Amino acid sequence: MSTGLRYKSKLATPGEPGACPRARARLCPRRPPASHRVFPSLPRTPARTRTPTRPRPRRGQAGESGLGKSTLVHSLFLTDLYKDRKLLSAEERISQTVEILKHTVDIEEKGVKLKLTIVDTPGFGDAVNNSECWKPITDYVDQQFEQYFRDESGLNRKNIQDNRVHCCLYFISPFGHGLRPVDVGFMKALHEKVNIVPLIAKADCLVPSEIRKLKERIREEIDKFGIHVYQFPECDSDEDEDFKQQDRELKESAPFAVIGSNTVVEAKGQRVRGRLYPWGIVEVENQAHCDFVKLRNMLIRTHMHDLKDVTCDVHYENYRAHCIQQMTSKLTQDSRMESPIPILPLPTPDAETEKLIRMKDEELRRMQEMLQKMKQQMQDQ
Amino acid sequence: MDPLRQSPSPCSSRPSSPKTPPCEIHGYVGIEDVLDQVKIKAMKMGFEFNIMVVGQSGLGKSTMVSTLFKSKVWKCTLPGLGMPIPQTLQLKSVTHVIEEKGVKLKLTVTDTPGFGDQINNDKCWDPILGYINEQYERYLQEEILITRQRHIPDTRVHCCVYFVPPTGHCLRPLDIELLQRLCRTVNVVPVIARADSLTLEEREAFRRRIQHNLRTHCIEVYPQKCFDEDINDRILNSKIRDRIPFAVVGSDQEYLVNGRCVLGRKTKWGIIEGPRVGKPTTRKQTDLEIKSLLAAGRTQASYLTLWASVSSQ
């Protein structure tokens, strides 16, 4: 890339001194000086961050079926990931369990590549008995963390593929009077593992006063149930007023009331993405109609990096700490010698890696013996 | 004697059996004046209509009932709005007497807050079926008394309106379970709630899918085919059956549109019009209004035959 601005995803490395799980890197978009060339649609992070690998955010989405999740994804990324999707019939839905479907696309805009993975959860909340219907989703998130943990502690650490879920878009039904028990159950199960961004789906069925009331209600209930949704980072105090105003508006509009559309309609002589009703046309990108533009800006243009950072620094670190704690308590139970290399229940490695591991183990043992001898000598003297 | 009572034999509710040969009359007798007598009696006694609304919270059940009968059926705060979702399904009934041009209608609306709102909705239909059967039992007990009342108060549920959430896909497992059980006991009218979230194409596609689901699972909704009395009934009912489930929007706010005062919902891109305020709805109605409930009221007779077949079990 031949521009002044390059991007780095700051991956937490194990044992980094002073890595406090709760501290977050404050990345706020700053307006770059006029001499830099700017990608208008990429996050404008400060010039000090650079990345050698291309950004690859991973998003999950959850919510009952029929809330417009697929349509919203289509509108956000302007790609049709679900062209060949076949809607399940009612009979098939009865016996269905929650599935995890992954779609990966490579998007390129003005030379910047983005590997986007969308994880969909069809079947969530559809059954008559939805107890623990979020279990497949929590298992999936944990699985990605575990895979990353292993890769990090493994031998080849240069090209780790980051499959962790950076953001979870949770679709709340606009027809309820706030959060439903399923919504609360899901968010409580996942709020410590992933950044949850709650959205009000199908917002075109609500009038403005209803949207306001529903947003207030949802915010109250989120506080009441102690759910930790993704919080937008604070602005720096040296930002200009415009930017601070934008940031305030963003925070006040949460949860975003969104509308998605697969179709382009004609409105006031222009072709816009929208929905055609007998009583008017809803424009998806009209800020007066819904918060779609705010969501898109937040997700892609301003907060993509922060989402990834919070996933790395907070959620993954928590998972890792929990994992290591479990392993060490298991070790002390088995009363085995502690080794500097964390002993992971690795899958059967191939012969070459086994040999290498054995060699390294031998080397370490030899070094430890040498250290012991030196200590003894010093004590004797 | 209940003027609407018909012969209890199922599928044949003609006043005269086809076996009796018709008799010719020579001259005007005045038999048609019986209609006036029936009308006077009916006006004095009034009609009863018991409707139950079933659906998840927030689908606009209470608003729809108020819109339909153009009066504030729920006088106190609307159930569900601002109140926490009840842990178990509760049934709430409210009774009003509505009068229009001297004809009195005793309307009882039973709401079911808490239906389908829990995480585990297994057997959430039991309280509803229990309530319906209880009303039948009550009526039967009154009927089999040796000295029974002249007019037995009718609390049986005449119509159950089931609100399907407008997902746009198809019926959910919960919908199918409930409808299968309900259609055997009561007249069910499924409606697509909050239909202002679907475009016309989506609405039609959704409607067809629901009709297909109903056929596949053998769910007979009102008007049932076996109760069609004659060819005219069949024609009218098949038109209604083609439009079921109705896509409805309810509102309690009034707006001025083109000089007319209508009930509607005002959004930033337009006003969704409902029925006109203060005017009788005699003109042809669009998908946004329920026509069949009025038809359901007229054909209480068909309902009685359904009840008779249940009580004989």
Interface residues (C-beta under 8 A of the other chain):
Chain A: E64 S65 G66 L67 L87 L88 S89 A90 E91 R93 I94 D126 A127 V128 N129 N130 S131 C133 S173 P174 F175 G176 H177 R180 P181 V182 G185 K202 D204 C205 V207 P208 R275 L276 Y277 P278 W279 G280 I281 V282 E283 A288 H289
Chain B: Q56 S57 G58 L59 G60 G80 L81 G82 M83 I85 D117 Q118 I119 N120 N121 D122 P165 P166 T167 G168 H169 C170 L171 R172 P173 L174 I176 E177 A193 R194 D196 S197 T199 L200 N213 T216 H217 R265 K266 T267 K268 W269 G270 I271 I272 E273
